[in-house]
Amino acid sequence: MWGKLHRLVLDELGARGSLDWSRCAIDSVNMRTVKRGDLTGPNPVDRGKRG
């Protein structure tokens, strides 16, 4: 759903000439930790699971 909405917004802005792709940056990091670290606490993604 969000991907489709994002694409619609980009298409609309592109049609209006309102996008400046020379100033675009994309960054994404998604890493799952298997073990808890002493300094990090529980992983918020694993709500309800105890290990």
GROMACS elastic network, one bead per residue, 0.5 to 0.9 nm:
[ bonds ]
;  ai    aj funct       b0    kb
    1     4     6  0.53030   500
    1     5     6  0.63502   500
    1     6     6  0.86586   500
    2     5     6  0.50471   500
    2     6     6  0.59744   500
    2     7     6  0.85012   500
    3     6     6  0.50568   500
    3     7     6  0.61622   500
    3     8     6  0.86713   500
    4     7     6  0.51130   500
    4     8     6  0.62527   500
    4     9     6  0.87510   500
    5     8     6  0.50743   500
    5     9     6  0.62762   500
    5    10     6  0.86549   500
    6     9     6  0.52175   500
    6    10     6  0.62304   500
    6    11     6  0.86086   500
    7    10     6  0.50754   500
    7    11     6  0.60356   500
    7    12     6  0.85705   500
    8    11     6  0.50833   500
    8    12     6  0.61586   500
    8    13     6  0.86183   500
    9    12     6  0.51611   500
    9    13     6  0.61447   500
    9    14     6  0.84428   500
   10    13     6  0.51599   500
   10    14     6  0.59198   500
   10    15     6  0.85010   500
   10    19     6  0.79906   500
   11    14     6  0.50406   500
   11    15     6  0.61077   500
   11    16     6  0.87019   500
   12    15     6  0.51384   500
   12    16     6  0.64050   500
   12    17     6  0.87494   500
   12    18     6  0.86720   500
   13    16     6  0.51455   500
   13    17     6  0.62542   500
   13    18     6  0.51096   500
   13    19     6  0.60423   500
   14    18     6  0.58680   500
   14    19     6  0.55896   500
   14    20     6  0.88613   500
   15    18     6  0.76379   500
   15    19     6  0.88312   500
   16    19     6  0.80859   500
   17    20     6  0.81218   500
   19    22     6  0.88977   500
   19    23     6  0.89207   500
   20    23     6  0.58830   500
   20    24     6  0.72202   500
   21    24     6  0.50415   500
   21    25     6  0.86255   500
   22    25     6  0.88226   500
   32    43     6  0.85715   500
   32    45     6  0.86720   500
   33    36     6  0.71635   500
   33    37     6  0.88759   500
   33    43     6  0.75629   500
   34    43     6  0.89236   500
   35    42     6  0.88976   500
   35    43     6  0.87858   500
   35    51     6  0.86731   500
   36    39     6  0.84596   500
   36    40     6  0.69226   500
   36    41     6  0.63046   500
   36    42     6  0.59835   500
   36    43     6  0.70244   500
   36    51     6  0.88440   500
   37    40     6  0.52105   500
   37    41     6  0.63395   500
   37    42     6  0.79923   500
   38    41     6  0.64634   500
   40    43     6  0.79065   500
   41    44     6  0.87794   500
   42    45     6  0.86614   500
   42    46     6  0.76809   500
   42    47     6  0.84442   500
   42    50     6  0.88221   500
   43    46     6  0.55639   500
   43    47     6  0.74712   500
   44    47     6  0.57464   500
   46    49     6  0.56367   500
   46    50     6  0.81912   500
   47    50     6  0.82877   500
